[in-house]
Amino acid sequence: MRNVRSLRDCSGSSFASRNSMAVAILLLYFCFLVAQVHGQVSVLTSRNDNARTGANNSETLLTPANVNSNNFGFLFSQPVDGYIVGQPLYLSNVFIPGAGSHNVVYVATLHDSVYAFDADGNAGPNSAPLWQANFTDPANGITTASGAFLPCPGVTGFPEAGIVSTPVIDANTGTLYVVAKTNENGTVAHHLYALDVATGQQKASILVTATYTANSGKVITFNSLHQMNRPGLLLSNGKIYVAFGSNGCNDGNYSWVLAYDATTLQQVGTFNAAPGKGLASIWQSGGPAADDLGNLYVSTSESTFNANVGGQDYGSSILKLNQSTGKLDVADYFTPYNQSSLSARDLDISSCGVLVLPDQAGAHPHLLVASGKEGTVYVLDRDNMGRFNAAGDTQIVQEFPLAAGPMFSSPVYWNNTVYFSGKYKPIKGYGLSGGLLSSVPIVQSAQNQPGGHAPSISANGNTNGILWVIGGPQLSAFDAVTLAKLYATNQLATRDALPPMAHFSTQTIANGRVYVGTQASLRVYGLLPKLLATGGNGQTATVFTALSVPLQVKAATGYSGGAISGATVAFSDGGKGGSFNPSSVITDGQGLASTTYTLPKTAKTVTITASSPGLAKVTFTETGTPGSPRWVLVQSGNQQTAPVTTMLPLPLIVKVSDSYGNGISGMTVNFSAGTFGGTLSASSGVTNSLGRASVNYTTSTKAGKVTILGTITGMTSRAQFTETVTAGPATSIVAISGNGQTAAANTPLPSPFVARVSDQYGNPVPGTSVGFSDGGAGGTFAANSVTTDSTGTASAAYTTPPSPGQVTVAATVAGVATAVNFMVSVQ
């Protein structure tokens, strides 16, 4: 792959070397490729566009409604030969010679390989890469940069440094541009390659070299050993821009932006951000950003800063570069007032990517947003970036100190909101209106996030926004409007769990799938194959009978809906008591499986789940209705007690049920108290949805037991209530026996005094205290106060006084005005 193969484009222009046979063979499929790259969305550059918004606004398949643990998850993976650090790229409808049209996902590895995989699956012939290009040649001493040829490996944790940055694709010419780092017999080199997107063949390549002459006359020379191309490549106005920083430590002059003609790969511009001191590494997430006029925006890390006094060092700054005069140089810049402190404390601004916002209303229509390790958010006017003000950053549009948390990623923009994912901070979304960010977040996640990986947005225009971010060992999805978590790879079994990932890796979302690069593979997440309810849903039948229509499901792929045969489908009602015949079925050639279901004995709506390993579940909702009426039962209100002419405390409730105890509505229940009397609030009632009918009962004037029946015409079963009616308060007392006795002094009378207490209706009143007294005559009673028994009577034994004479004994009851008197003769 080190040699450049010629390929003529459809307009007739050619790359550096020519080979007429190659042109003849490749011209047809290349022209067809260009015609095919349309329709579905493509992701051609880091962070989705040159503004580095991080948003795919043309996602029609993934929504907050279907991104969840049931419908979304791991689909497949493809092995690769090294860490994937750069963002996967996606190109739809690519014609691959000998293999037809494919949606293609491209990934690059630290082992100096570029892979093109079918983006939709890994089955059959797609289990292998569509093509693979590798830029090493061990037999000739060309390997990846590693070991002694990779300074500072402990900072990034990279075992080698082949291709770190995200490539860029020119869909119009079918060219993928990539920068690879190699060790060539002890000399570390970077090369910029132009590859054919359909074959991986080289169209052109160039060794990356550069010099930069400082105002002092000092010449700075590019040294690949100390350079790392982490920022993604930028294709803008026919030029490829490549930015460099260090390997992760301060080991040399490493702040470069180099420009190349996209057609010839000839270098057309060089820039060094700190030629005087060095440092000022450009290692930002996402890559250089560009506006519609072709201006470039980059951020630098710690170094000296002297541009405000005529120097060329731009440490801890955000730079606007352009080539309006042909020379790549600073057109404007912003340097925070505390740049010296930031540089001294290693609080890089370049840890965060820059974001070019869409044109805004208000005084500052052209905005740029940036941050850094300190977490301060800077909102800059691209037409007047503010440069440097030692007294404070009052000259810029907005500044929010420490607002985002340490930023090792890029902000993302969607639907007038800018999101930040600071390290160990909540994800925060700031509203954008009139050219200003809201002073506080308008939305933020409930929990802190690990940070370190840039979030992305997928949406269908301004709807169905989902924020995706890698954090720790998981890929997470949040509703972009509320930042409520929708899905995380650790919600389910280990099949969804992410393997170890490279530092700074970023997900790509395209056409219903999410692509994640790890240390050894490309993993693809998306809508799971699913079960669809194709028959038998929503039925109603009598309890404990089989549904008339079988329950049928189809096992289908998550996107095309194609049939999946041989899948084992299990049916379950969650232990509700129904039965299946059979409970487990294997799908046929049309992906169909069916079972019959017998409803449980309980009348209710039952949710039935059909599930199959690796497929999204589907549910059926079936309803069991009661059978024929069998029983009229007492539901409540039985065995109450109340005084005469009083309503029982609780209503009398009857339940009409089938043989299994299910209540039946709409039944007329007749109520009757027979000959005992009393008053029912209604002679009948109609059962409600629970099969219940109720009535209130007011007792008659007669104390005792009363039987009230609830019956239904034509049914022998009946509900029987037995209630107790008690006497009212005492209104009279009468003598029953013991009056007119004669006895000697100090002698017990032969018979006790007996009195009866009654209520106003003549019902004996039990439990009432009757007092007996001889008015001080000197006799004695066995008890002066006696409680009436169940017949309302009370009796008292009496011993005569010591002196003869006539004695009057009175029996009294509280509340009764008239006492009853007993006469005794003492001899």
Secondary structure, 3 states (H helix, E strand, C coil): CCCCCCCECCCCCECCCCCHHHHHHHHHHHHHHHHHCCCCCCECCHHHCCCCCCEECECCCCCCCCCCCCCEEEEEEEECCCCCCCCCEEEEEEEECCCEEEEEEEEECCCCEEEEEECCCCCHHHHCCCEEEECCEHHHCEEECEHHHCCCHHHHCCCECCCCCCCEEECCCCEEEEEEEEEECCEEEEEEEEEECCCCCEEEEEECCCEEECCCCCEEECCHHHCECCCCCEEECCEEEEEEECCCCCCCCCCEEEEEECCCCCEEEEEECCCCCCCCCCCCCCCCEECCCCCEEEECCCCCECHHHCCCCECCCEEEEECCCCCCEEEEEEECCCHHHHHHCCCCCCCCCCEECCCCCCCCCCEEEECCCCCCEEEEECCECCEECCCCCCCCCEEECCCCCCCCCCCEEECCEEEEECCCEEEEEEEEECCEECCCCCEEEEEEECCCCCCEEEEECCEEEEEEEEECCEEEEEECCCCCEEEECCCCCHHHCCCCCCCCCCCEEECCEEEEECCCEEEEEEECCEEEEEECCCCEEECCCECCCCEEEEEECCCCCCECCCCEEEEECCCCCCEEECCEEECCCCCEEEEEEECCCCCCEEEEEEEECCEEEEEEEEEEECCCCCEEEEEECCCCEEECCCECCCCEEEEEECCCCCECCCCEEEEECCCCCCEECCCEEECCCCCEEEECEECCCCCEEEEEEEECCCCCCEEEEEEEEECCCCCEEEEEECCCEEECCCCECCCCEEEEEECCCCCECCCCEEEEECCCCCCEECCCEEECCCCCEEEECEECCCCCEEEEEEEEECCCCCCEEEEEEEC
